[in-house]
Amino acid sequence: MSRILGFCGGPNAIHEQAYEVIPGGIHDGAAVLLEGGEVAAAIEQERLDRIKHSNKAPLQAIRWCLDSAGITLGEVDHVAFFGEQEFWDRKLAEHYLQHSERVLADARSLLRQLLERGLDGKLPHGQPVFVGHHLAHAMSAAALSGFDDGLVVVIDAQGDDFAGEVFMARGTDLQSLRRLPVAHSLGYFYLDVIRHLGFHLFDEYKVMGLAPYGDASRFRQLFRSFFTLQAAGEYALSLQATRLLDACLPRRRDEPILQVHKDLAAALQETLETLVFHLLSHFREATGQSNLCLAGGVAHNCTLNGKILASGLFRQVFVQPAAHDAGCALGAALFVHHQNGGDRRPRELHHLYWGRALGDDAEIEQQLGLWRPLITYERLADPVAAAAKLLARGEVLGWAQGRSEFGPRALGNRSILADPRPAANKDRINAMVKKREAFRPFAPAVIEERAAEFFELPEGTTRLPFMIFTVPVRPDKRRLLGAVTHVDGSARVQTVERNTNPRFWQLLTRFGELTGVPLLLNTSFNNNAEPIVDSVADAVVCFLTTRLDALIAGDFLVRRGAGGSVEAQATFDLVPSLPRFVELRRRRTFSPPGGWTDRWECRRNFAEGTRELSAPLFELLTRCDGLKSLGELLPESGREELLHEVRDLWAARLLELRPGAARGQQRRPPRSQATPRKRAARSG
């Protein structure tokens, strides 16, 4: 049985930023292990290093995949990396020209050295191999679609030297029909416009949610001036940023969202749909294919996907749920499996529960016990029945079960759940946990057998298991489902199969028995500063730093511990440490007539922006060694105020706090990684 490891991500370790070969262009690192052509393990690097959209080398993700199979790096038959080797070699050469103090390396040598050093092993000869970016995306969709043949369309901002590619698939044989030039990048076009609206990279889904509040007709003519439809599904793009000024001045991130911004978002969404349908319609007619597979970042536009599904243009539509770059790790591994004569095609995709398991009851209880008395917990005889009752009486729960999901959606194993009926739950959950824009909708999860009672599913469609299509809520159910019905009457639905996730299906069913509604509001289990939780510790930290009513982890119901002096003492017993990607910085600035001013800051080493710190907090952080408790580090004077600052920094995930009881169970990192990284900026 062959073992194939696929991975994607950047070349830097978590504490490094040495090889910024494509600034801002590497993100969503991941690793996938295939055994006999089937996924044995898959996880995104962000779930482990706790960096949203992690651009770091996915060493932790790879190590977890290998450990889960009980093998070493040398026991893998093939290792596949996303991207064309020529492209990566050129980018490394360009990087060397700007940083000639570094060693000039080709991509294979650099990656081989990175893996062998980081994982204490030896790669097979000639590894890793390279699989083109869009080819990997395409294979991730075609191989798992269950279709015998079909059209495969990949659309994103850029991968290698292109902005997308169209393929014909016969089984897992892929034939390229057209490559989309970067000048025609729909991903970049969308990003450029949302920046005018005060949003940034990775905010595209927010603007998709904003669009239904707007009137596309207001700026339809303006956006039509930005593109030209051509023959054979071609189009030309010419975004004139200065013309957006005719609509409004660029919005700053912290400024209010006005109707003009909503109308621009609506026109942008309409334009994206127009251009994609133009491309799809041509290839539907030219190839005669009635099956469609979609991948690439643009395929995460659920509104677009829903309209394609409802249009009837294709008989069947499969959208790879890991359509973003993490899916390239999966596709690269699948391509190498196919290329090396894999004896059978992988099974049709039914679930994405490929990540870390929470552990058995004993392991979960051991982890929870470390956090007492900040929390209390009890083992439930029937956790499904208990959760259903809590939800029916209005509580909002963190729900962590089994293996974590691969990809950007929480699909019932790392979820925040709530009653989908009260419209007020949208604002309530935003205030409790998410601290996100009020216009963004929440998604419903519903048992597959009754989905058609609540949602208008296209004819022949019974299952939408990956929360990647937006469909209309039935008009007579919209008022009932106030928390999950968007302003345009739509919902990004997830259908849940009994055999795929039995516990989540049972919870939905039991909630339906109590309320008549066998569905729940389902959103990702995280706050606005972190990736989706993965471990028991992640879940507890998110619970403690939000206002969730309760947490159910495995069979255990978790509540907050008693308040007052007990909780305060427990907080003082926590051990602070800086995440390995956080840097401290003292900066001196000169401002006449006052003279020199000192500022103390912390920043992540992978993103712009800093957070200002008080001088006492900065001094405390410089003394964090992963061993001393807060009680040992906090000064006597100003202790309560400083503790409040510490908690804010913890909630922002710029500081880690762990139980003192766990100190002896965790390996202390090397000195170079354990001590805070400090840097003094130049005065001026």
PyMOL commands that set and color helices and strands:
alter all, ss='L'
color gray80, all
select helices_A, chain A and resi 46-49+59-69+73-75+85-98+107-119+133-142+182-184+186-196+204-213+216-224+231-233+241-244+259-287+297-300+302-311+326-339+361-369+383-392+424-434+448-454+475-477+502-515+536-544+564-572+615-622+630-633+639-651+660-665+671-674
alter helices_A, ss='H'
color red, helices_A
select strands_A, chain A and resi 3-8+30-35+38-44+78-82+129-131+149-159+162-170+173-181+227-229+235-237+291-295+316-319+375-379+397-400+414-418+443-447+470-472+490-492+494-496+519-524+550-553+556-560+575-577+582-591+595-604+611-613+656-658+677-680
alter strands_A, ss='S'
color yellow, strands_A
deselect
rebuild
show_as cartoon
